[in-house]
Amino acid sequence: MKGKWFWIVLAALSLAFGMVQLARADGIVIPPGPPPCWEFHCPPVPPRPMAQLVIRYHHVTVTIENQLAVTHVDQVFFNPNEWPVEGTYLFPLPREAVVNEFTLWVDGQPVQGEVLDAQQARRTYEEIVSSLRDPALLEYAGQGAVRASIFPIPPQGERRIELKYTQALTAENGLVRYIYPLNTEKFSMQPLQDVSIQVEIRERQAIRAVYSPSHSVAVDKRSDNHVVAGYEAHNVLPDSDFALYYSLGESEAFHLFSYRDPGDPEDKDGFFLALLAPRPAANPEPVAKDVLLVLDRSGSMDGEKFQQAQQALRYILSHLNPQDRFYLQAFSTGVESYANGLRPAEEAAEAQAWVDRLGAVGSTDINRALLEAAAVMDAERPTYLIFLTDGLPTVGVVETQEILKNFAQAARPNLRLFAFGVGYDVDTVLLDTLAQEHHGLSTYVRPGEPIDEVVSAFYERISTPVLTNLSLDFGELNTFDVYPNPLPDLFAGSQVVIVGRYREGGRTDITLRGEINGEVQTFRFAQQAFTSDSRGDPGAAALLPRLWATRKIGYLLNQVRRNGPDKETIDQIVALSIRYGIVTEYTSYLVTEPAPFGAETRQEIVEEAYKAAETSPAAPSGEGAVNRAAQEGALQSADVAPAVGGGSSGESAQAAIRVVGARTFLLNEGVWTDTSYDPNAGETRKIGFLSKEYYDLLAARPDLAGALALGSRVIVVVDGQAYEVVEEGGGPVDLPQPAATATPGPQETPPNAHEATLTPEQIAQAITPTPRQPAQGSAPKSGGCPGAVLPVVLIVGMVLWKKRQPQRS
């Protein structure tokens, strides 16, 4: 018997040790119990390492009808181990969800479960956190949950789980809001091969702006009252919840988000996002415009890319509005035009035939081509110049600065220039400067990419302007660092996302001015609220600082490339990169050498970056130049902040950097460290992990839940004071004052939009399960790449070995 108990104790100790180690790493999986042999003459094998449960795919489909959302979650859990595993399914519900009933299916069979309210769920989360010593679930404190027991998953087997729940959507600052809990990076560091979210919206009123501050979504507007928005990604590790906003009504749409942390020791100024959308298509005729088409037909364009460029011109000519005019030109050593001056849209067919007869031959005289196009401009109409080239200027005026100067003198203020650089042999400085100085954009088409598809997709977006020469007046409120600047024109079916900074919170009247067919139109939006304190309830607005920093960094990087390096600009880039976790060419150390960056360390980095930029200036053309220009352009025009890392460094960046709301953390010697922490600024206040003070801090400042969820060792700066969570030690400390609710309060219901009023019968009808047959065979697969344990947490319990073994004395 002594031998028997020796092996049992040894197995238990080994199991406990393994549990702690795995809990620290992943915080999700509890390893299974000891093997089935319990006799003293049959010693157990030491516990085998247990692989993370993975997800084959994670699909979410959402239908929203008159502000009633039904969410269907479909995912497959896979057990990579050689023994069965069973456990508890836990799904954190969105904060605004009120679920009276839910439907849960496992492999086609209904499973009994329960809905936990926020208080019950919080106790459950904290129990799991305390037992596993892993705080990942703390981020969902304050949210309800769905909980159910799951049948055992066989070795190398799968369980398909489907969940459906219903909620009445709320409105925030005039926008209807939908949130899906997709922030899952803390549960596993393995990428998910296949994740998708599709949201189909049907409303009685016209659907106006549709915007996601968290993810890049494709929006398909099928009618004024029917929109489908989708997000899809592969081999990614989702790092933020999915948020989607849309507005309703018939008037001009203006929506405002704001965020301000007055306790920030480095920057107390606020951040805002303004969303502009045109009125529905049933309103007045689109603005009459002039389109200038300038095509490089030099010898280097010969072949497939010239044929694609011809196809792009044919597409634009065939999609002119009846009131539009066009000018068509092809250039090489000389300049040839379809006709002198601007021609009416009804001549498009003849112009297409002229394009078909063109060939590619000769050199590249960009200066002359641009000047001749500028000469036909009409100062009274919005004018869009589409310029396609694949090379550097080789004849005539070839100096970049001289070409820019000549065109600036010839062009009129109403010109919008859109440059398309084809291939790698283009002058990126020339094209980017032309576009930025003339209120347009530059786009780069790399070898192998379809020119015609890129250009036609672009033109489809700008084909119908409805408001031009936009300007915003914020009244008495002090705003600065606004991007984009100047504002672009507003086109039918599109929207403009504006980000900027402001000094103090308050309410102000905002005035939007623009032109419609030469007449100035004015729109006033009264008593718009800029919050003075967002610490109590930051919500999705906490994403604004990083989005603003993304555009600011893109702008500054472009300035360095165009004008050469200067220490002040590089200092701004470095500071923003560290603060907001946006990796640039100057800050790759965020991935390779994460560490606390005090003022002295940052200054050393700036000095080194400035010297390197001076001694090795970037070339204006070539593959590297094109890639750099395209990346900077994407940052400048981003509607969503980039994922942490990216490119070849993405995996290592995600291991070293975390973004939590408006804060960024670097993993430094096992401690997740707030990038606003300066190690030279004084001692931290130490709080023991899972101690009373730890939970008191969370209760006082619920907005810190995401930061505390990072791990058992964290340094976070709160109102200028650094708090350090330590695994051992700590003690009573002075906690920060509870943050007040964000002020001034948001407008809860969108103007001219109906409120979502749901009867119990409506909710019951929406969530009643459809009869279905049990699933046959295994669940569908989308590949064998391990996936993250997504917002659904599968907590694996002990395999019931005893139940499967005969009892012996």
HUSULVEN-V955590 format. One record per residue. RES is the residue in one small letter. PSI is psi in radians with two decimals (* if undefined). OMEGA is omega in whole degrees, -180 to 180 (none if undefined). BURIAL is I if it has 9 or more other ideal C-beta (glycine too) atoms within 8 Angstrom, else O. Layout:
res	psi	omega	burial
RES	PSI	OMEGA	BURIAL
RES	PSI	OMEGA	BURIAL
//
This chain:
res	psi	omega	burial
m	-0.58	179	O
k	-0.70	179	O
g	-0.67	179	I
k	-0.90	-178	I
w	-0.55	177	I
f	-0.82	-178	O
w	-0.62	178	I
i	-0.82	180	I
v	-0.74	180	O
l	-0.77	180	O
a	-0.73	-179	I
a	-0.76	179	I
l	-0.77	179	O
s	-0.71	179	I
l	-0.80	-179	I
a	-0.76	180	O
f	-0.78	179	O
g	-0.64	179	I
m	-0.77	-179	I
v	-0.77	-178	I
q	-0.79	-179	O
l	-0.63	-180	I
a	-0.69	-180	I
r	-0.60	-175	I
a	-0.81	-172	O
d	-0.63	176	I
g	0.28	-176	I
i	-0.77	-170	I
v	2.19	170	I
i	2.13	-176	I
p	2.74	-179	I
p	2.93	-179	I
g	-3.08	-177	O
p	2.86	-179	I
p	2.94	-168	O
p	-0.27	-176	O
c	2.04	-176	O
w	-0.01	-178	I
e	2.62	-178	O
f	-0.48	180	I
h	0.06	-180	O
c	1.35	-175	O
p	2.52	180	O
p	2.64	173	I
v	2.44	178	O
p	2.56	-176	O
p	2.34	180	I
r	2.58	177	O
p	2.40	-176	O
m	2.18	180	I
a	2.62	178	O
q	2.31	170	I
l	2.45	-175	I
v	2.99	-180	I
i	2.21	178	I
r	-0.80	176	I
y	2.86	180	I
h	1.83	-178	I
h	2.38	179	I
v	2.20	174	I
t	2.33	-175	I
v	2.30	172	I
t	2.23	179	O
i	2.12	178	I
e	2.03	-179	O
n	0.84	176	O
q	0.29	172	I
l	2.04	-175	I
a	2.29	173	I
v	2.09	-177	I
t	2.25	179	I
h	2.07	-180	I
v	2.28	-178	I
d	2.06	179	I
q	2.74	-179	I
v	2.09	173	I
f	2.45	-180	I
f	2.32	178	I
n	1.83	-177	I
p	0.01	-176	I
n	2.99	-178	I
e	0.29	178	O
w	2.74	-177	O
p	2.70	-179	I
v	2.42	174	I
e	2.88	-177	I
g	-2.76	-176	I
t	2.34	178	I
y	2.20	-177	I
l	2.16	-178	I
f	1.95	177	I
p	2.18	-179	I
l	2.57	174	I
p	2.61	-174	I
r	-0.61	-176	O
e	-0.04	-177	I
a	2.32	173	I
v	1.79	-173	O
v	1.93	176	I
n	-0.42	-177	O
e	2.68	176	O
f	2.83	179	I
t	2.23	-179	I
l	2.17	-178	I
w	2.45	173	I
v	2.01	-178	I
d	0.76	175	I
g	-0.06	-179	I
q	2.36	178	O
p	2.45	-178	O
v	2.36	179	I
q	2.42	179	O
g	-2.98	-179	I
e	2.67	175	O
v	2.15	179	I
l	2.35	173	I
d	3.08	-174	O
a	-0.69	-178	I
q	-0.77	177	O
q	-0.75	-179	I
a	-0.70	-180	I
r	-0.75	178	I
r	-0.71	179	O
t	-0.80	179	I
y	-0.84	-176	I
e	-0.60	176	I
e	-0.74	179	O
i	-0.76	179	I
v	-0.78	-178	I
s	-0.69	-177	O
s	-0.63	-180	O
l	-0.16	-175	I
r	0.76	178	I
d	2.11	-171	I
p	0.22	-172	I
a	-0.64	-177	I
l	-0.17	-178	I
l	-0.45	-179	I
e	-0.46	-177	I
y	0.15	175	I
a	2.37	-176	I
g	-0.11	178	O
q	2.63	174	I
g	-3.04	-178	I
a	2.76	169	I
v	2.31	-178	I
r	2.40	178	I
a	2.64	175	I
s	2.50	-176	I
i	2.44	178	I
f	2.71	180	I
p	2.42	174	O
i	2.09	-176	I
p	2.85	178	O
p	2.34	-179	O
q	0.44	-178	O
g	3.11	-175	I
e	2.75	168	I
r	2.15	176	I
r	2.21	-178	I
i	2.26	176	I
e	2.32	-179	I
l	2.38	176	I
k	2.28	176	I
y	2.80	-174	I
t	2.53	178	I
q	2.61	171	I
a	2.19	-174	I
l	2.54	177	I
t	2.92	179	O
a	2.50	179	I
e	2.08	-180	I
n	0.75	176	I
g	0.03	-179	I
l	2.38	173	I
v	2.36	-171	I
r	2.32	172	I
y	2.30	-180	I
i	2.36	172	I
y	2.28	-176	I
p	1.73	-177	I
l	0.12	-178	I
n	1.80	-167	I
t	0.05	-173	I
e	-0.43	-177	I
k	-0.30	-176	I
f	-0.41	179	I
s	2.54	178	I
m	0.19	178	O
q	2.35	-178	I
p	2.69	177	I
l	2.25	-175	I
q	-0.65	-171	I
d	1.97	176	I
v	2.37	180	I
s	2.55	175	I
i	2.18	176	I
q	2.24	-178	I
v	2.07	178	I
e	2.16	-174	I
i	2.26	172	I
r	2.23	-178	I
e	2.69	177	I
r	-0.64	178	O
q	2.87	179	I
a	2.39	178	I
i	2.20	-174	I
r	-1.85	-180	I
a	2.46	172	I
v	2.10	-171	I
y	2.43	172	I
s	2.09	177	I
p	-0.11	-174	I
s	-0.53	-175	I
h	2.66	176	I
s	1.94	-176	O
v	2.58	170	I
a	2.30	-176	O
v	2.15	178	O
d	1.86	-179	O
k	1.75	-174	I
r	-0.43	171	O
s	3.11	179	O
d	-0.43	-174	I
n	0.09	-174	I
h	2.07	-178	I
v	2.49	173	I
v	2.19	178	I
a	2.42	-177	I
g	2.55	173	I
y	2.34	179	I
e	2.44	179	O
a	2.78	-180	O
h	2.51	179	O
n	0.88	180	O
v	2.86	176	I
l	1.66	-176	I
p	2.33	-174	I
d	0.17	176	I
s	2.69	177	I
d	2.63	179	I
f	2.17	-180	I
a	2.35	177	I
l	2.32	180	I
y	2.54	171	I
y	2.71	-179	I
s	2.82	-177	I
l	2.69	174	I
g	3.09	-175	I
e	-0.17	-176	O
s	3.12	176	O
e	2.39	-177	I
a	2.22	173	I
f	2.14	-178	I
h	2.50	-173	I
l	2.29	168	I
f	2.57	176	I
s	2.71	-179	I
y	2.33	177	I
r	2.32	177	I
d	1.66	-178	I
p	-0.19	177	O
g	0.00	180	I
d	2.08	-177	I
p	-0.39	-177	O
e	-0.56	-172	O
d	1.82	-179	O
k	-0.08	-179	O
d	2.71	-176	O
g	3.00	178	I
f	2.49	177	I
f	2.71	173	I
l	2.21	176	I
a	2.34	-177	I
l	2.08	180	I
l	2.39	176	I
a	2.47	-179	I
p	2.85	178	I
r	2.84	-176	O
p	2.80	-173	I
a	-0.33	-178	O
a	-0.14	-178	O
n	-2.97	-167	O
p	2.88	-179	O
e	2.57	178	O
p	2.81	-179	O
v	2.33	175	I
a	2.32	-174	I
k	2.86	172	I
d	2.37	-179	I
v	2.09	178	I
l	2.08	-178	I
l	2.06	-177	I
v	2.02	-173	I
l	2.26	173	I
d	2.06	178	I
r	0.49	179	I
s	2.90	-175	I
g	-0.52	-178	I
s	-0.26	179	I
m	-0.12	-173	I
d	2.53	177	O
g	-2.62	-173	O
e	-0.68	-176	O
k	-0.54	176	I
f	-0.67	177	I
q	-0.68	178	O
q	-0.67	177	I
a	-0.70	176	I
q	-0.74	179	I
q	-0.66	178	I
a	-0.74	179	I
l	-0.70	179	I
r	-0.69	179	I
y	-0.82	-178	I
i	-0.79	-179	I
l	-0.61	-178	I
s	-0.16	-178	O
h	0.37	173	O
l	2.53	174	I
n	2.70	-175	I
p	-0.59	-177	O
q	0.00	-178	O
d	2.83	170	I
r	2.81	-179	I
f	2.74	171	I
y	2.33	-174	I
l	2.20	-176	I
q	2.51	171	I
a	2.41	-177	I
f	2.64	169	I
s	-1.95	174	I
t	-0.63	175	O
g	-2.99	-178	O
v	2.29	178	I
e	2.33	-179	O
s	2.68	179	I
y	-0.72	179	I
a	2.81	176	O
n	2.23	176	O
g	-3.01	-177	O
l	2.44	-178	O
r	2.64	-179	I
p	2.76	-177	O
a	-0.45	-177	I
e	-0.19	177	O
e	0.20	-175	I
a	-0.66	-178	I
a	-0.76	178	O
e	-0.67	179	O
a	-0.65	177	I
q	-0.72	178	I
a	-0.65	177	O
w	-0.72	178	I
v	-0.70	-178	I
d	-0.44	-177	O
r	-0.11	-177	O
l	2.63	172	I
g	2.91	-178	O
a	2.07	-180	I
v	2.62	173	O
g	-2.98	-177	I
s	-2.82	-171	I
t	1.84	178	I
d	1.44	-177	I
i	-0.69	-176	I
n	-0.86	-178	I
r	-0.70	-179	I
a	-0.78	-179	I
l	-0.71	-179	I
l	-0.69	180	I
e	-0.59	176	I
a	-0.73	-180	I
a	-0.51	-176	I
a	-0.37	-177	O
v	-0.01	-174	I
m	2.56	175	I
d	2.10	-176	I
a	-0.22	-175	O
e	-0.13	-176	O
r	2.54	173	I
p	2.34	-175	I
t	2.28	-178	I
y	2.01	180	I
l	2.10	178	I
i	2.00	-170	I
f	2.03	179	I
l	2.18	178	I
t	2.68	179	I
d	0.20	-175	I
g	-3.12	177	I
l	2.70	175	I
p	2.27	-176	I
t	-0.31	177	I
v	2.85	-177	O
g	-2.48	176	O
v	2.13	-176	I
v	-0.18	180	I
e	2.23	-174	O
t	-0.87	-177	I
q	-0.59	179	O
e	-0.69	177	I
i	-0.78	180	I
l	-0.76	-180	I
k	-0.78	-179	O
n	-0.77	-177	I
f	-0.64	178	I
a	-0.62	179	O
q	-0.52	-175	O
a	-0.53	-174	I
a	2.69	178	I
r	2.78	-176	O
p	-0.41	-177	O
n	0.14	-179	I
l	2.40	170	I
r	2.04	-176	I
l	2.24	179	I
f	1.99	-175	I
a	2.39	175	I
f	1.96	177	I
g	2.12	-175	I
v	2.09	-180	I
g	-2.96	-174	I
y	-0.23	-176	I
d	0.93	179	I
v	2.70	178	I
d	1.71	-176	I
t	-0.59	179	I
v	-0.76	179	I
l	-0.86	-176	I
l	-0.75	180	I
d	-0.72	-179	I
t	-0.73	176	I
l	-0.80	-178	I
a	-0.78	-176	I
q	-0.62	-180	I
e	-0.22	-178	O
h	0.66	166	I
h	0.55	-179	O
g	-2.71	-180	I
l	2.71	172	O
s	2.43	-179	I
t	2.45	-178	I
y	2.22	-180	I
v	1.88	-177	I
r	2.80	178	O
p	2.34	-180	O
g	-0.31	178	O
e	2.52	-177	O
p	1.98	-179	O
i	-0.78	-176	I
d	-0.68	180	I
e	-0.71	-179	O
v	-0.82	-176	I
v	-0.73	-178	I
s	-0.66	177	I
a	-0.68	177	O
f	-0.82	-176	I
y	-0.56	178	I
e	-0.59	-180	O
r	-0.56	-175	I
i	0.15	-172	I
s	-0.41	-175	I
t	1.45	176	I
p	2.48	178	I
v	-0.30	178	I
l	2.17	-176	I
t	2.92	179	I
n	0.96	-176	I
l	2.58	171	I
s	2.57	179	O
l	2.36	176	I
d	2.08	-176	O
f	0.28	177	I
g	-2.32	-176	O
e	-0.16	-178	O
l	2.35	-178	I
n	1.91	178	O
t	2.71	180	I
f	2.98	179	O
d	0.96	-178	O
v	2.33	179	I
y	2.43	0	I
p	2.73	179	I
n	2.02	3	O
p	2.91	-180	O
l	2.49	176	I
p	2.95	175	I
d	2.80	180	I
l	2.20	-175	I
f	2.68	179	I
a	2.38	179	I
g	0.08	-179	O
s	-3.13	175	I
q	2.77	-180	I
v	2.21	178	I
v	2.06	-177	I
i	2.29	177	I
v	2.65	-179	I
g	-3.00	-179	I
r	2.77	174	I
y	2.76	-174	I
r	-1.20	-176	O
e	2.70	177	I
g	2.99	179	I
g	-3.04	179	I
r	2.52	-179	O
t	2.71	173	I
d	2.27	180	I
i	2.34	-179	I
t	2.21	175	I
l	2.21	177	I
r	2.52	177	I
g	3.06	-178	I
e	2.42	173	I
i	1.92	-179	I
n	0.83	175	O
g	-0.14	-180	O
e	2.33	-179	O
v	2.27	178	O
q	2.50	-179	I
t	2.34	178	O
f	2.25	-180	I
r	2.37	180	O
f	1.84	-169	I
a	2.56	169	O
q	0.90	175	O
q	2.36	-171	I
a	2.13	170	I
f	1.99	-173	I
t	2.56	177	I
s	-0.30	-178	I
d	1.95	-178	I
s	0.10	-172	I
r	-0.51	-177	I
g	-0.60	-176	I
d	1.30	-174	O
p	-0.68	180	I
g	-2.63	-178	O
a	-0.35	180	I
a	-0.35	178	I
a	-0.23	177	I
l	-0.26	-173	I
l	-0.76	-179	I
p	-0.70	-178	I
r	-0.60	176	I
l	-0.77	178	I
w	-0.78	-180	I
a	-0.60	178	I
t	-0.86	-179	I
r	-0.69	179	I
k	-0.79	179	I
i	-0.75	177	I
g	-0.74	178	I
y	-0.79	-178	I
l	-0.70	178	I
l	-0.68	178	I
n	-0.65	177	I
q	-0.73	179	I
v	-0.75	-178	I
r	-0.62	-178	I
r	-0.71	-171	O
n	-0.07	-176	O
g	2.80	-175	O
p	2.52	167	I
d	2.60	-171	I
k	-0.67	-177	I
e	-0.74	-180	O
t	-0.77	179	I
i	-0.63	178	I
d	-0.74	178	I
q	-0.72	-180	I
i	-0.80	-179	I
v	-0.80	-178	I
a	-0.78	179	I
l	-0.66	-180	I
s	-0.77	-180	I
i	-0.80	-175	I
r	-0.68	-172	I
y	0.15	173	I
g	0.66	179	I
i	1.87	-174	I
v	2.23	177	I
t	3.12	179	I
e	-0.40	179	O
y	-0.23	-170	I
t	0.62	177	I
s	-0.30	178	I
y	-0.32	176	O
l	-0.53	180	I
v	-0.79	-171	I
t	-0.54	-177	O
e	1.09	180	O
p	2.32	-180	I
a	2.80	174	O
p	2.34	-176	I
f	1.65	174	O
g	3.14	-175	I
a	-0.74	-178	O
e	-0.75	-180	O
t	-0.73	180	I
r	-0.68	-179	I
q	-0.66	177	I
e	-0.71	179	O
i	-0.74	180	I
v	-0.77	180	I
e	-0.80	-179	I
e	-0.73	-180	O
a	-0.68	180	I
y	-0.75	179	I
k	-0.76	180	O
a	-0.71	180	O
a	-0.59	179	I
e	-0.74	-176	O
t	-0.41	-179	O
s	1.25	-179	O
p	2.56	-178	O
a	2.42	177	O
a	2.53	-179	O
p	-0.28	-178	I
s	3.00	-176	I
g	2.97	-176	O
e	-0.76	180	O
g	-0.71	-180	O
a	-0.74	180	I
v	-0.79	180	I
n	-0.73	-180	O
r	-0.78	180	I
a	-0.72	180	I
a	-0.71	179	I
q	-0.75	179	O
e	-0.66	177	I
g	-0.67	178	I
a	-0.66	177	I
l	-0.77	-177	I
q	-0.59	-176	I
s	0.21	-175	I
a	2.38	171	I
d	-0.21	179	O
v	2.39	177	I
a	2.54	-177	I
p	2.72	174	I
a	2.71	179	O
v	2.32	179	I
g	-2.25	-177	I
g	2.79	-179	I
g	-2.65	-177	O
s	-0.35	-179	O
s	0.09	-173	I
g	-0.81	-176	I
e	-0.77	-180	O
s	-0.56	178	I
a	-0.73	179	I
q	-0.47	178	I
a	-0.40	-173	O
a	-0.33	-173	I
i	2.43	171	I
r	2.44	175	I
v	2.15	180	I
v	1.78	-177	I
g	-2.13	-180	I
a	0.00	-178	I
r	2.65	174	I
t	2.43	-178	I
f	2.45	175	I
l	2.45	177	I
l	1.90	-176	I
n	1.91	179	I
e	0.79	177	O
g	0.06	-178	O
v	2.18	173	I
w	1.97	-169	I
t	2.17	176	I
d	2.25	-178	I
t	-0.23	175	I
s	-0.01	179	I
y	2.24	176	I
d	1.96	-177	O
p	-0.25	180	O
n	0.03	-174	O
a	-0.10	180	O
g	3.06	-178	O
e	2.61	174	O
t	2.76	172	O
r	2.03	-171	I
k	2.32	-179	I
i	2.25	180	I
g	2.40	179	I
f	2.23	-180	I
l	0.29	177	I
s	3.04	176	I
k	-0.76	-179	O
e	-0.59	180	I
y	-0.86	180	I
y	-0.49	175	I
d	-0.69	178	I
l	-0.75	179	I
l	-0.67	179	I
a	-0.68	-179	O
a	-0.65	-177	I
r	1.42	179	I
p	-0.40	179	O
d	-0.15	177	I
l	0.02	-175	I
a	-0.74	-180	I
g	-0.63	179	I
a	-0.78	-180	I
l	-0.43	-179	I
a	-0.15	-178	I
l	-0.64	-177	I
g	-3.01	-177	O
s	-0.12	177	I
r	1.97	-174	I
v	2.46	168	I
i	2.10	-179	I
v	2.43	-179	I
v	2.15	-178	I
v	2.02	179	I
d	0.73	176	O
g	-0.15	-180	O
q	2.33	179	O
a	2.20	175	I
y	2.34	-178	I
e	2.10	175	I
v	2.17	-178	I
v	2.63	-178	I
e	-0.55	179	O
e	2.53	180	O
g	-2.60	-174	O
g	-3.10	-179	I
g	-2.92	179	O
p	2.34	178	O
v	2.83	173	I
d	2.04	-178	O
l	2.72	178	O
p	2.71	177	I
q	2.46	176	O
p	2.41	-179	O
a	2.44	178	I
a	2.80	175	O
t	2.51	-177	O
a	2.35	-179	I
t	2.63	-13	I
p	2.74	-175	O
g	2.65	180	O
p	2.74	172	O
q	2.08	-168	I
e	-0.47	-176	O
t	2.27	-179	O
p	2.45	178	I
p	2.46	177	O
n	0.27	179	O
a	2.46	179	I
h	2.68	175	O
e	2.60	179	O
a	1.93	178	I
t	2.06	-173	O
l	2.29	174	O
t	2.76	175	O
p	-0.60	180	O
e	-0.68	178	O
q	-0.77	180	I
i	-0.77	-179	I
a	-0.72	180	I
q	-0.67	-178	O
a	-0.57	-172	I
i	0.00	178	I
t	2.22	-177	O
p	2.51	175	I
t	2.29	179	O
p	2.43	-178	O
r	2.81	179	O
q	2.57	175	O
p	2.50	-179	O
a	2.47	178	O
q	2.33	177	O
g	-2.84	-178	O
s	2.83	-180	O
a	2.78	179	I
p	2.63	179	O
k	2.64	175	I
s	0.42	179	O
g	2.95	-173	O
g	0.15	-179	O
c	2.24	-180	O
p	2.53	180	I
g	2.89	179	I
a	2.67	169	I
v	1.84	-168	I
l	-2.83	-167	I
p	-0.33	172	I
v	2.12	-179	I
v	2.11	176	I
l	1.88	-177	I
i	1.94	-172	I
v	2.27	-179	I
g	-3.07	180	O
m	2.33	173	O
v	2.32	-173	I
l	1.27	-177	O
w	-0.69	-175	I
k	-0.64	-178	O
k	-0.40	-177	O
r	-0.01	-177	O
q	2.49	175	O
p	2.47	180	O
q	2.26	179	O
r	2.61	180	O
s	*	none	O
//
